[in-house]
Amino acid sequence: MPHAAAHLDRFLHAIADPTRRRILRALKEKGGCSLDKETGLCAGDIEQRVKLAQPTVSHHMRILEKAGVVEAKREGHWRWYRRNENLIAEMVRGLQGQL
């Protein structure tokens, strides 16, 4: 159980920031990816959606990725991100069990 609690803490830290929640909402929208993916966005798309500079977006994406909330994949010179819906659902269930 300590591992699950630590994972939940990392998840909560990642989603505590309003900017990261805006990024997660943007990643949930369908059809906005410049790489023609149904879900997810490339880093440039995220920058445009949340109106932040590339270094700031990279900082937030690193935190979300480290917590497992987003998955990243390199395609050519693009970095494509999508939400980890399975982990998000698991963390919500874990949070319900803790409260």
C-alpha positions in Angstrom: 0.0 0.0 0.0 2.8 2.5 0.6 3.7 2.3 -3.1 0.1 3.1 -4.1 0.0 6.0 -1.7 3.2 7.5 -3.1 1.8 7.1 -6.6 -1.4 8.9 -5.6 0.7 11.7 -4.0 2.7 12.1 -7.2 -0.6 12.2 -9.2 -2.2 14.8 -6.9 0.9 17.0 -7.1 0.9 16.8 -10.9 -2.8 17.8 -11.1 -2.7 20.4 -8.3 -1.4 23.1 -10.7 -4.1 24.9 -12.7 -1.9 25.2 -15.8 -1.4 21.4 -15.8 -5.2 20.9 -15.5 -5.6 23.2 -18.5 -3.2 21.1 -20.4 -5.0 17.9 -19.4 -8.3 19.4 -20.6 -6.7 20.4 -23.9 -5.4 16.8 -24.3 -8.9 15.5 -23.8 -10.3 17.5 -26.8 -10.6 15.5 -30.0 -9.5 16.6 -33.4 -7.0 19.4 -32.6 -3.8 17.5 -33.2 -1.5 18.8 -36.0 -0.2 15.2 -36.4 -3.7 14.0 -37.5 -4.1 11.9 -34.3 -7.7 11.4 -33.0 -6.5 12.1 -29.5 -3.5 13.8 -28.0 -1.5 16.8 -29.1 2.1 17.6 -30.1 4.0 20.1 -27.9 3.4 22.9 -30.4 -0.3 22.3 -30.3 -0.2 22.5 -26.5 1.7 25.7 -26.6 -1.0 27.3 -28.8 -3.9 25.9 -26.8 -2.7 27.0 -23.3 -0.8 30.1 -24.7 2.5 29.4 -22.9 6.1 29.5 -24.1 7.8 26.2 -25.1 10.0 26.0 -22.0 7.0 26.4 -19.7 5.1 23.8 -21.5 8.1 21.4 -21.4 8.4 22.0 -17.6 4.7 21.1 -17.0 4.8 18.1 -19.4 7.8 16.7 -17.7 5.9 16.8 -14.3 2.8 15.2 -15.9 4.9 12.6 -17.7 6.9 11.7 -14.5 3.6 11.2 -12.6 2.4 8.9 -15.4 -0.6 11.2 -16.2 0.5 11.7 -19.8 2.3 9.4 -22.2 4.8 10.9 -24.6 6.0 9.4 -27.9 8.5 10.8 -30.4 7.4 10.9 -34.0 10.0 12.3 -36.3 11.0 15.6 -34.7 7.7 16.0 -32.9 6.9 14.9 -29.4 3.3 13.8 -29.2 1.4 13.6 -25.8 -1.8 11.9 -24.8 -3.6 11.4 -21.5 -3.1 8.1 -19.7 -6.8 7.5 -19.1 -6.2 4.2 -17.4 -4.0 5.7 -14.7 -6.3 8.7 -14.3 -9.2 6.3 -13.6 -7.1 4.2 -11.3 -6.0 7.3 -9.3 -9.6 8.5 -9.0 -10.6 5.1 -7.6 -7.6 5.2 -5.2 -8.6 8.7 -4.1 -12.2 7.6 -3.4 -10.8 4.7 -1.3 -8.7 7.1 0.7 -11.4 9.6 1.6 
